[in-house]
Amino acid sequence: MIWLYTTKITPRLQWAAEWLGLQLSGKAWTLTDNAASIGASDAVITYAAEPLDHDNQFWIAACGLMHDEFVRPQKLHATTWLQLPAFFPVSQGDIAFDLIAASFYLLQRYEEYLPHDDDAYGRYSHTNSFAFRQGFLHRPLADEWMNALRILLQQKFPDEIFVQTPFRHLPTYDVDMAWSYQHKGWQRNLGGLGKTLLQGNMEAANSRIKILTGNAKDPFDIFDDLLDLHAGVASTPIYFWLLAENQKGYDKNIAPGNTALQQLIKRMHQQAKSGIHLSWQASADGRLMTNECDVLENILQQPISLNRFHYLNFHLPDTYRRMLQHCPHITDDYSMAYGTINGFRASTSRPYRWYNIVAEQSSSLILHPAAWMDANCIFEEKLTPTEALAQWQQLQQYVVNTGGDFITIAHNHFLGYDDTGRLWWKAYTDAMRQ
């Protein structure tokens, strides 16, 4: 048994006792502010400005953030610890910085609750983040801290059992549009055909006609290929389905009532997990959230517990709070990534419980951070398939070293049957098989 002692118990520290315990011991640590309750031989992590009068303790000096109960701007002074980037330095204790406060700051995206500039899509911009500005966005720094802390605690408390988080790769897919031409309805196809003819693009017009008449395969329809690919690798994929009722703006999916789409969802679900891809429109509208979750639950005839927001469009804390209110079956969210750059938005690859800093309350929602997305490689970072493969391998190696989930995001329409898609398909399958 390991105690986490503090002079003042706060909701933030209650979250930290659970998170630290699960990361290092496989179960939550016991949080107390009563030193008399700690046995003379018990192992204790003292998290306070001063150490306890206790022989068997590891002291982490507290900087004050975890004892706050409000949000305020923080002065982040960069430092190093065991050759790792760090911040919130302290002059006392067994380590040189407040690791608990720094981890909370990164994982719970404290900086996103402060005034900031948005990106071109109205989302939190990665250029605001301390991780980007300090050059460690590409590494799961909080996990590296945990591994280093585990070694120190094992040396300090040799009788305690500490766990090592295993590595796994978790491939996920956002199905924004299952088909390029098929099953879109005659109005959308007629309009598209007319547009290509007006542009004089006879090759595109002929291709559309061949596909619609069944004489060629739709370029986005790679689902049989994905089934074959995953039959040969150990990872079970997750497919997130965009089911916006109104196809407008960024939500230009196949109509959710389409029979072929519903059959596809059922077929893929037989060999994978399924999640809702809550639309751009739904991210700000609880009623639409409920409707889209209901559609997928009705198709699969079971509750849906997984979500990723389309375009990774979420704002803390409002979007998560709204989703928990309007989608009661959602327990796990896979949106914690940037839509503009690959890396570790929360500086971790491991799932963790979301804490609402405004409400000062830990939630039931588990966040699963993703590290690599094909769309970022193609549109934002302008990488070639070969460069994207190298980036995948670099990010994955960090997770291999620290233990955790290397979550990747791919899209069927970027891996399709057109010439560009085939190049990305080769790089993607090479990475999967390696």
Order of alpha helices (4+ residues) and beta strands (2+ residues): beta-alpha-beta-beta-beta-beta-beta-alpha-alpha-alpha-beta-alpha-alpha-alpha-beta-alpha-beta-alpha-beta-alpha-beta-beta-beta-beta-alpha-beta-alpha
